[in-house]
Amino acid sequence: MTKQRIKQCTICKVDFSTMYRVQYKNPKEWVFVCKECLKDVKKDNPNYTYGGTWKK
Ligand SMILES: [Zn+2]
């Protein structure tokens, strides 16, 4: 069995096959969020930075 890095949404803790790498708060750190949570964090957020889409 290979070691697989599980990427869970930082906010809702659900494991999705497609995750979005973003920064959304201060201090800035890279986190993974799902599509639904992405909508919330990017809205009116000056700290929001998009870092790419990750697929399994
Ligand atoms: Zn989520």
N, CA, C, O and the ligand as a Tripos MOL2 file, in Angstrom:
@<TRIPOS>MOLECULE
protein
  225   223    57     0     0
PROTEIN
NO_CHARGES

@<TRIPOS>ATOM
      1 N           0.8530   -1.1950    0.0000 N.3       1 MET1
      2 CA          0.0000    0.0000    0.0000 C.3       1 MET1
      3 C           0.8860    1.2410    0.0000 C.2       1 MET1
      4 O           1.7830    1.3850    0.8310 O.2       1 MET1
      5 N           0.6250    2.1030   -0.9180 N.am      2 THR2
      6 CA          1.4350    3.3200   -1.0010 C.3       2 THR2
      7 C           0.8950    4.3900   -0.0770 C.2       2 THR2
      8 O          -0.2940    4.4560    0.2340 O.2       2 THR2
      9 N           1.7890    5.1880    0.3290 N.am      3 LYS3
     10 CA          1.4060    6.2720    1.2230 C.3       3 LYS3
     11 C           0.7540    7.3860    0.4010 C.2       3 LYS3
     12 O           1.3770    7.9790   -0.4790 O.2       3 LYS3
     13 N          -0.4650    7.6410    0.7000 N.am      4 GLN4
     14 CA         -1.1930    8.6440   -0.0690 C.3       4 GLN4
     15 C          -1.4980    9.8500    0.8030 C.2       4 GLN4
     16 O          -2.0050    9.7290    1.9190 O.2       4 GLN4
     17 N          -1.1860   10.9760    0.2780 N.am      5 ARG5
     18 CA         -1.4630   12.1780    1.0470 C.3       5 ARG5
     19 C          -2.9300   12.5590    0.8800 C.2       5 ARG5
     20 O          -3.3840   12.8860   -0.2160 O.2       5 ARG5
     21 N          -3.6410   12.5120    1.9610 N.am      6 ILE6
     22 CA         -5.0520   12.8560    1.9170 C.3       6 ILE6
     23 C          -5.2030   14.3610    2.0590 C.2       6 ILE6
     24 O          -4.6550   14.9850    2.9680 O.2       6 ILE6
     25 N          -5.9450   14.9050    1.1560 N.am      7 LYS7
     26 CA         -6.2010   16.3380    1.2500 C.3       7 LYS7
     27 C          -7.6490   16.5670    1.6490 C.2       7 LYS7
     28 O          -8.5850   16.3000    0.8950 O.2       7 LYS7
     29 N          -7.7880   17.0570    2.8320 N.am      8 GLN8
     30 CA         -9.1240   17.3800    3.3200 C.3       8 GLN8
     31 C          -9.3440   18.8760    3.2290 C.2       8 GLN8
     32 O          -8.4070   19.6710    3.3030 O.2       8 GLN8
     33 N         -10.5840   19.2320    3.0680 N.am      9 CYS9
     34 CA        -10.9190   20.6450    3.1310 C.3       9 CYS9
     35 C         -10.6330   21.1470    4.5480 C.2       9 CYS9
     36 O         -11.0680   20.5460    5.5300 O.2       9 CYS9
     37 N          -9.9040   22.2410    4.6380 N.am     10 THR10
     38 CA         -9.5450   22.8100    5.9340 C.3      10 THR10
     39 C         -10.7790   23.2580    6.7120 C.2      10 THR10
     40 O         -10.7920   23.2400    7.9430 O.2      10 THR10
     41 N         -11.7930   23.6500    5.9920 N.am     11 ILE11
     42 CA        -12.9600   24.2390    6.6400 C.3      11 ILE11
     43 C         -14.0230   23.2100    7.0060 C.2      11 ILE11
     44 O         -14.4470   23.1430    8.1600 O.2      11 ILE11
     45 N         -14.4560   22.4130    6.0420 N.am     12 CYS12
     46 CA        -15.5270   21.4580    6.3260 C.3      12 CYS12
     47 C         -15.0140   20.0480    6.6190 C.2      12 CYS12
     48 O         -15.7960   19.1570    6.9500 O.2      12 CYS12
     49 N         -13.6810   19.8450    6.4960 N.am     13 LYS13
     50 CA        -13.0280   18.5670    6.8330 C.3      13 LYS13
     51 C         -13.4680   17.3920    5.9790 C.2      13 LYS13
     52 O         -13.3280   16.2360    6.3780 O.2      13 LYS13
     53 N         -13.9910   17.6860    4.8230 N.am     14 VAL14
     54 CA        -14.4050   16.6270    3.9210 C.3      14 VAL14
     55 C         -13.3130   16.4100    2.8740 C.2      14 VAL14
     56 O         -12.6680   17.3560    2.4230 O.2      14 VAL14
     57 N         -13.1250   15.1550    2.5020 N.am     15 ASP15
     58 CA        -12.1150   14.7960    1.5250 C.3      15 ASP15
     59 C         -12.7150   14.8170    0.1170 C.2      15 ASP15
     60 O         -13.6100   14.0340   -0.2040 O.2      15 ASP15
     61 N         -12.2120   15.7140   -0.7030 N.am     16 PHE16
     62 CA        -12.7110   15.8310   -2.0670 C.3      16 PHE16
     63 C         -11.6420   15.4420   -3.0700 C.2      16 PHE16
     64 O         -10.4500   15.5030   -2.7670 O.2      16 PHE16
     65 N         -12.0560   15.0470   -4.2550 N.am     17 SER17
     66 CA        -11.0850   14.6630   -5.2680 C.3      17 SER17
     67 C         -10.4340   15.8750   -5.9240 C.2      17 SER17
     68 O          -9.3250   15.7850   -6.4500 O.2      17 SER17
     69 N         -11.1150   16.9830   -5.8890 N.am     18 THR18
     70 CA        -10.5430   18.2230   -6.4030 C.3      18 THR18
     71 C         -10.5100   19.2530   -5.2810 C.2      18 THR18
     72 O         -11.5330   19.5750   -4.6760 O.2      18 THR18
     73 N          -9.3090   19.7610   -5.0200 N.am     19 MET19
     74 CA         -9.1530   20.7290   -3.9410 C.3      19 MET19
     75 C          -8.5130   21.9920   -4.4870 C.2      19 MET19
     76 O          -7.8260   21.9660   -5.5080 O.2      19 MET19
     77 N          -8.7410   23.0700   -3.8110 N.am     20 TYR20
     78 CA         -8.2000   24.3460   -4.2340 C.3      20 TYR20
     79 C          -7.2320   24.8560   -3.1770 C.2      20 TYR20
     80 O          -7.5620   24.9430   -1.9940 O.2      20 TYR20
     81 N          -6.0370   25.1900   -3.6310 N.am     21 ARG21
     82 CA         -4.9990   25.6490   -2.7210 C.3      21 ARG21
     83 C          -5.1250   27.1650   -2.6130 C.2      21 ARG21
     84 O          -4.9960   27.8850   -3.6030 O.2      21 ARG21
     85 N          -5.3740   27.6270   -1.4210 N.am     22 VAL22
     86 CA         -5.6090   29.0540   -1.2310 C.3      22 VAL22
     87 C          -5.0020   29.5650    0.0740 C.2      22 VAL22
     88 O          -4.6780   28.7950    0.9790 O.2      22 VAL22
     89 N          -4.8610   30.8610    0.1380 N.am     23 GLN23
     90 CA         -4.5930   31.5460    1.3900 C.3      23 GLN23
     91 C          -5.7970   32.4420    1.6090 C.2      23 GLN23
     92 O          -6.2570   33.1050    0.6790 O.2      23 GLN23
     93 N          -6.3030   32.4660    2.8130 N.am     24 TYR24
     94 CA         -7.4960   33.2850    3.0140 C.3      24 TYR24
     95 C          -7.5460   34.0320    4.3380 C.2      24 TYR24
     96 O          -8.5510   34.6670    4.6560 O.2      24 TYR24
     97 N          -6.4720   33.9610    5.1080 N.am     25 LYS25
     98 CA         -6.4930   34.6630    6.3800 C.3      25 LYS25
     99 C          -5.1060   35.1690    6.7420 C.2      25 LYS25
    100 O          -4.1170   34.8350    6.0900 O.2      25 LYS25
    101 N          -5.0490   35.9580    7.7630 N.am     26 ASN26
    102 CA         -3.7910   36.4680    8.2730 C.3      26 ASN26
    103 C          -3.4580   35.8190    9.6030 C.2      26 ASN26
    104 O          -4.3520   35.7190   10.4440 O.2      26 ASN26
    105 N          -2.2300   35.3690    9.8530 N.am     27 PRO27
    106 CA         -1.1360   35.3220    8.8810 C.3      27 PRO27
    107 C          -1.4370   34.3250    7.7720 C.2      27 PRO27
    108 O          -2.1240   33.3230    7.9730 O.2      27 PRO27
    109 N          -0.9060   34.6270    6.6070 N.am     28 LYS28
    110 CA         -1.2100   33.8010    5.4500 C.3      28 LYS28
    111 C          -0.5320   32.4490    5.5250 C.2      28 LYS28
    112 O           0.6570   32.3540    5.8310 O.2      28 LYS28
    113 N          -1.2830   31.4180    5.2470 N.am     29 GLU29
    114 CA         -0.7190   30.0830    5.1230 C.3      29 GLU29
    115 C          -1.5180   29.3430    4.0650 C.2      29 GLU29
    116 O          -2.7090   29.5870    3.8710 O.2      29 GLU29
    117 N          -0.8260   28.4260    3.3800 N.am     30 TRP30
    118 CA         -1.5040   27.6680    2.3240 C.3      30 TRP30
    119 C          -2.3600   26.5750    2.9270 C.2      30 TRP30
    120 O          -1.9000   25.7780    3.7450 O.2      30 TRP30
    121 N          -3.6000   26.5520    2.5120 N.am     31 VAL31
    122 CA         -4.5150   25.5090    2.9590 C.3      31 VAL31
    123 C          -5.2900   24.9880    1.7470 C.2      31 VAL31
    124 O          -5.3050   25.6110    0.6850 O.2      31 VAL31
    125 N          -5.9240   23.8460    1.9300 N.am     32 PHE32
    126 CA         -6.7490   23.2830    0.8690 C.3      32 PHE32
    127 C          -8.2200   23.3930    1.2440 C.2      32 PHE32
    128 O          -8.6180   23.0550    2.3580 O.2      32 PHE32
    129 N          -9.0030   23.8630    0.3150 N.am     33 VAL33
    130 CA        -10.4420   23.9510    0.5610 C.3      33 VAL33
    131 C         -11.1930   23.3440   -0.6260 C.2      33 VAL33
    132 O         -10.6510   23.2160   -1.7240 O.2      33 VAL33
    133 N         -12.4280   22.9800   -0.3850 N.am     34 CYS34
    134 CA        -13.2520   22.4260   -1.4570 C.3      34 CYS34
    135 C         -13.9300   23.5610   -2.2260 C.2      34 CYS34
    136 O         -13.8300   24.7330   -1.8640 O.2      34 CYS34
    137 N         -14.5990   23.1840   -3.2610 N.am     35 LYS35
    138 CA        -15.2320   24.1620   -4.1330 C.3      35 LYS35
    139 C         -16.2690   25.0150   -3.3950 C.2      35 LYS35
    140 O         -16.3590   26.2250   -3.6020 O.2      35 LYS35
    141 N         -17.0330   24.3730   -2.5480 N.am     36 GLU36
    142 CA        -18.0840   25.0940   -1.8320 C.3      36 GLU36
    143 C         -17.5010   26.0960   -0.8380 C.2      36 GLU36
    144 O         -17.9520   27.2380   -0.7540 O.2      36 GLU36
    145 N         -16.4940   25.6520   -0.0880 N.am     37 CYS37
    146 CA        -15.8770   26.5430    0.8960 C.3      37 CYS37
    147 C         -15.0880   27.6520    0.2140 C.2      37 CYS37
    148 O         -14.9530   28.7550    0.7450 O.2      37 CYS37
    149 N         -14.5730   27.3460   -0.9610 N.am     38 LEU38
    150 CA        -13.8480   28.3540   -1.7270 C.3      38 LEU38
    151 C         -14.7170   29.5770   -2.0000 C.2      38 LEU38
    152 O         -14.2640   30.7180   -1.9050 O.2      38 LEU38
    153 N         -15.9540   29.3140   -2.3360 N.am     39 LYS39
    154 CA        -16.8960   30.4090   -2.6110 C.3      39 LYS39
    155 C         -17.0240   31.3420   -1.4190 C.2      39 LYS39
    156 O         -17.0980   32.5620   -1.5660 O.2      39 LYS39
    157 N         -17.0480   30.7410   -0.2350 N.am     40 ASP40
    158 CA        -17.1940   31.5430    0.9770 C.3      40 ASP40
    159 C         -15.9330   32.3350    1.3060 C.2      40 ASP40
    160 O         -16.0030   33.5180    1.6370 O.2      40 ASP40
    161 N         -14.7760   31.6730    1.2120 N.am     41 VAL41
    162 CA        -13.5490   32.3420    1.6400 C.3      41 VAL41
    163 C         -13.0890   33.4310    0.6800 C.2      41 VAL41
    164 O         -12.4320   34.3860    1.0950 O.2      41 VAL41
    165 N         -13.4250   33.2990   -0.5830 N.am     42 LYS42
    166 CA        -12.9450   34.2890   -1.5450 C.3      42 LYS42
    167 C         -13.8150   35.5450   -1.5830 C.2      42 LYS42
    168 O         -13.4040   36.5960   -2.0740 O.2      42 LYS42
    169 N         -14.9950   35.4070   -1.0640 N.am     43 LYS43
    170 CA        -15.9340   36.5120   -1.1180 C.3      43 LYS43
    171 C         -15.5240   37.6760   -0.2140 C.2      43 LYS43
    172 O         -15.3900   37.5190    1.0000 O.2      43 LYS43
    173 N         -15.3320   38.8230   -0.8160 N.am     44 ASP44
    174 CA        -14.9570   40.0420   -0.0860 C.3      44 ASP44
    175 C         -13.7720   39.8340    0.8520 C.2      44 ASP44
    176 O         -13.7390   40.3640    1.9630 O.2      44 ASP44
    177 N         -12.8070   39.0560    0.3860 N.am     45 ASN45
    178 CA        -11.6730   38.7480    1.2410 C.3      45 ASN45
    179 C         -10.3610   39.2920    0.6720 C.2      45 ASN45
    180 O          -9.8510   38.7680   -0.3180 O.2      45 ASN45
    181 N          -9.8140   40.3410    1.2950 N.am     46 PRO46
    182 CA         -8.5640   40.9270    0.8020 C.3      46 PRO46
    183 C          -7.3690   40.0050    1.0150 C.2      46 PRO46
    184 O          -6.3240   40.2010    0.3940 O.2      46 PRO46
    185 N          -7.5050   39.0120    1.8750 N.am     47 ASN47
    186 CA         -6.4120   38.0740    2.1420 C.3      47 ASN47
    187 C          -6.4240   36.8670    1.2220 C.2      47 ASN47
    188 O          -5.5520   36.0020    1.3060 O.2      47 ASN47
    189 N          -7.4050   36.8130    0.3540 N.am     48 TYR48
    190 CA         -7.5410   35.6480   -0.5130 C.3      48 TYR48
    191 C          -6.4930   35.6160   -1.6220 C.2      48 TYR48
    192 O          -6.3410   36.5730   -2.3820 O.2      48 TYR48
    193 N          -5.7810   34.5050   -1.6990 N.am     49 THR49
    194 CA         -4.8350   34.2660   -2.7870 C.3      49 THR49
    195 C          -5.0540   32.8570   -3.3120 C.2      49 THR49
    196 O          -5.1490   31.9020   -2.5420 O.2      49 THR49
    197 N          -5.1310   32.7430   -4.6110 N.am     50 TYR50
    198 CA         -5.3490   31.4340   -5.2270 C.3      50 TYR50
    199 C          -4.0190   30.8120   -5.6290 C.2      50 TYR50
    200 O          -3.1870   31.4600   -6.2650 O.2      50 TYR50
    201 N          -3.8260   29.5570   -5.2570 N.am     51 GLY51
    202 CA         -2.5400   28.9110   -5.5230 C.3      51 GLY51
    203 C          -2.5870   27.7100   -6.4400 C.2      51 GLY51
    204 O          -1.5730   27.0440   -6.6540 O.2      51 GLY51
    205 N          -3.7740   27.4260   -6.9880 N.am     52 GLY52
    206 CA         -3.8480   26.3130   -7.9160 C.3      52 GLY52
    207 C          -4.8830   25.2850   -7.5470 C.2      52 GLY52
    208 O          -5.4040   25.2750   -6.4310 O.2      52 GLY52
    209 N          -5.1750   24.4250   -8.4900 N.am     53 THR53
    210 CA         -6.1490   23.3600   -8.2790 C.3      53 THR53
    211 C          -5.4210   22.0320   -8.1950 C.2      53 THR53
    212 O          -4.5230   21.7570   -8.9910 O.2      53 THR53
    213 N          -5.8040   21.2130   -7.2370 N.am     54 TRP54
    214 CA         -5.1700   19.9090   -7.0430 C.3      54 TRP54
    215 C          -6.1740   18.8180   -7.2990 C.2      54 TRP54
    216 O          -7.2840   18.8260   -6.7660 O.2      54 TRP54
    217 N          -5.7640   17.8740   -8.1290 N.am     55 LYS55
    218 CA         -6.6200   16.7230   -8.3720 C.3      55 LYS55
    219 C          -5.8960   15.4540   -7.9820 C.2      55 LYS55
    220 O          -4.6720   15.3710   -8.0860 O.2      55 LYS55
    221 N          -6.6350   14.4850   -7.5400 N.am     56 LYS56
    222 CA         -6.0420   13.2150   -7.1380 C.3      56 LYS56
    223 C          -5.6840   12.3800   -8.3550 C.2      56 LYS56
    224 O          -5.1700   11.2710   -8.2130 O.2      56 LYS56
    225 ZN        -15.0780   22.4970    2.3560 Zn       57 ZN57
@<TRIPOS>BOND
     1     1     2 1
     2     2     3 1
     3     3     4 2
     4     3     5 am
     5     5     6 1
     6     6     7 1
     7     7     8 2
     8     7     9 am
     9     9    10 1
    10    10    11 1
    11    11    12 2
    12    11    13 am
    13    13    14 1
    14    14    15 1
    15    15    16 2
    16    15    17 am
    17    17    18 1
    18    18    19 1
    19    19    20 2
    20    19    21 am
    21    21    22 1
    22    22    23 1
    23    23    24 2
    24    23    25 am
    25    25    26 1
    26    26    27 1
    27    27    28 2
    28    27    29 am
    29    29    30 1
    30    30    31 1
    31    31    32 2
    32    31    33 am
    33    33    34 1
    34    34    35 1
    35    35    36 2
    36    35    37 am
    37    37    38 1
    38    38    39 1
    39    39    40 2
    40    39    41 am
    41    41    42 1
    42    42    43 1
    43    43    44 2
    44    43    45 am
    45    45    46 1
    46    46    47 1
    47    47    48 2
    48    47    49 am
    49    49    50 1
    50    50    51 1
    51    51    52 2
    52    51    53 am
    53    53    54 1
    54    54    55 1
    55    55    56 2
    56    55    57 am
    57    57    58 1
    58    58    59 1
    59    59    60 2
    60    59    61 am
    61    61    62 1
    62    62    63 1
    63    63    64 2
    64    63    65 am
    65    65    66 1
    66    66    67 1
    67    67    68 2
    68    67    69 am
    69    69    70 1
    70    70    71 1
    71    71    72 2
    72    71    73 am
    73    73    74 1
    74    74    75 1
    75    75    76 2
    76    75    77 am
    77    77    78 1
    78    78    79 1
    79    79    80 2
    80    79    81 am
    81    81    82 1
    82    82    83 1
    83    83    84 2
    84    83    85 am
    85    85    86 1
    86    86    87 1
    87    87    88 2
    88    87    89 am
    89    89    90 1
    90    90    91 1
    91    91    92 2
    92    91    93 am
    93    93    94 1
    94    94    95 1
    95    95    96 2
    96    95    97 am
    97    97    98 1
    98    98    99 1
    99    99   100 2
   100    99   101 am
   101   101   102 1
   102   102   103 1
   103   103   104 2
   104   103   105 am
   105   105   106 1
   106   106   107 1
   107   107   108 2
   108   107   109 am
   109   109   110 1
   110   110   111 1
   111   111   112 2
   112   111   113 am
   113   113   114 1
   114   114   115 1
   115   115   116 2
   116   115   117 am
   117   117   118 1
   118   118   119 1
   119   119   120 2
   120   119   121 am
   121   121   122 1
   122   122   123 1
   123   123   124 2
   124   123   125 am
   125   125   126 1
   126   126   127 1
   127   127   128 2
   128   127   129 am
   129   129   130 1
   130   130   131 1
   131   131   132 2
   132   131   133 am
   133   133   134 1
   134   134   135 1
   135   135   136 2
   136   135   137 am
   137   137   138 1
   138   138   139 1
   139   139   140 2
   140   139   141 am
   141   141   142 1
   142   142   143 1
   143   143   144 2
   144   143   145 am
   145   145   146 1
   146   146   147 1
   147   147   148 2
   148   147   149 am
   149   149   150 1
   150   150   151 1
   151   151   152 2
   152   151   153 am
   153   153   154 1
   154   154   155 1
   155   155   156 2
   156   155   157 am
   157   157   158 1
   158   158   159 1
   159   159   160 2
   160   159   161 am
   161   161   162 1
   162   162   163 1
   163   163   164 2
   164   163   165 am
   165   165   166 1
   166   166   167 1
   167   167   168 2
   168   167   169 am
   169   169   170 1
   170   170   171 1
   171   171   172 2
   172   171   173 am
   173   173   174 1
   174   174   175 1
   175   175   176 2
   176   175   177 am
   177   177   178 1
   178   178   179 1
   179   179   180 2
   180   179   181 am
   181   181   182 1
   182   182   183 1
   183   183   184 2
   184   183   185 am
   185   185   186 1
   186   186   187 1
   187   187   188 2
   188   187   189 am
   189   189   190 1
   190   190   191 1
   191   191   192 2
   192   191   193 am
   193   193   194 1
   194   194   195 1
   195   195   196 2
   196   195   197 am
   197   197   198 1
   198   198   199 1
   199   199   200 2
   200   199   201 am
   201   201   202 1
   202   202   203 1
   203   203   204 2
   204   203   205 am
   205   205   206 1
   206   206   207 1
   207   207   208 2
   208   207   209 am
   209   209   210 1
   210   210   211 1
   211   211   212 2
   212   211   213 am
   213   213   214 1
   214   214   215 1
   215   215   216 2
   216   215   217 am
   217   217   218 1
   218   218   219 1
   219   219   220 2
   220   219   221 am
   221   221   222 1
   222   222   223 1
   223   223   224 2
@<TRIPOS>SUBSTRUCTURE
     1 MET1         2 RESIDUE 1 A MET
     2 THR2         6 RESIDUE 1 A THR
     3 LYS3        10 RESIDUE 1 A LYS
     4 GLN4        14 RESIDUE 1 A GLN
     5 ARG5        18 RESIDUE 1 A ARG
     6 ILE6        22 RESIDUE 1 A ILE
     7 LYS7        26 RESIDUE 1 A LYS
     8 GLN8        30 RESIDUE 1 A GLN
     9 CYS9        34 RESIDUE 1 A CYS
    10 THR10       38 RESIDUE 1 A THR
    11 ILE11       42 RESIDUE 1 A ILE
    12 CYS12       46 RESIDUE 1 A CYS
    13 LYS13       50 RESIDUE 1 A LYS
    14 VAL14       54 RESIDUE 1 A VAL
    15 ASP15       58 RESIDUE 1 A ASP
    16 PHE16       62 RESIDUE 1 A PHE
    17 SER17       66 RESIDUE 1 A SER
    18 THR18       70 RESIDUE 1 A THR
    19 MET19       74 RESIDUE 1 A MET
    20 TYR20       78 RESIDUE 1 A TYR
    21 ARG21       82 RESIDUE 1 A ARG
    22 VAL22       86 RESIDUE 1 A VAL
    23 GLN23       90 RESIDUE 1 A GLN
    24 TYR24       94 RESIDUE 1 A TYR
    25 LYS25       98 RESIDUE 1 A LYS
    26 ASN26      102 RESIDUE 1 A ASN
    27 PRO27      106 RESIDUE 1 A PRO
    28 LYS28      110 RESIDUE 1 A LYS
    29 GLU29      114 RESIDUE 1 A GLU
    30 TRP30      118 RESIDUE 1 A TRP
    31 VAL31      122 RESIDUE 1 A VAL
    32 PHE32      126 RESIDUE 1 A PHE
    33 VAL33      130 RESIDUE 1 A VAL
    34 CYS34      134 RESIDUE 1 A CYS
    35 LYS35      138 RESIDUE 1 A LYS
    36 GLU36      142 RESIDUE 1 A GLU
    37 CYS37      146 RESIDUE 1 A CYS
    38 LEU38      150 RESIDUE 1 A LEU
    39 LYS39      154 RESIDUE 1 A LYS
    40 ASP40      158 RESIDUE 1 A ASP
    41 VAL41      162 RESIDUE 1 A VAL
    42 LYS42      166 RESIDUE 1 A LYS
    43 LYS43      170 RESIDUE 1 A LYS
    44 ASP44      174 RESIDUE 1 A ASP
    45 ASN45      178 RESIDUE 1 A ASN
    46 PRO46      182 RESIDUE 1 A PRO
    47 ASN47      186 RESIDUE 1 A ASN
    48 TYR48      190 RESIDUE 1 A TYR
    49 THR49      194 RESIDUE 1 A THR
    50 TYR50      198 RESIDUE 1 A TYR
    51 GLY51      202 RESIDUE 1 A GLY
    52 GLY52      206 RESIDUE 1 A GLY
    53 THR53      210 RESIDUE 1 A THR
    54 TRP54      214 RESIDUE 1 A TRP
    55 LYS55      218 RESIDUE 1 A LYS
    56 LYS56      222 RESIDUE 1 A LYS
    57 ZN57       225 GROUP 0 **** ****
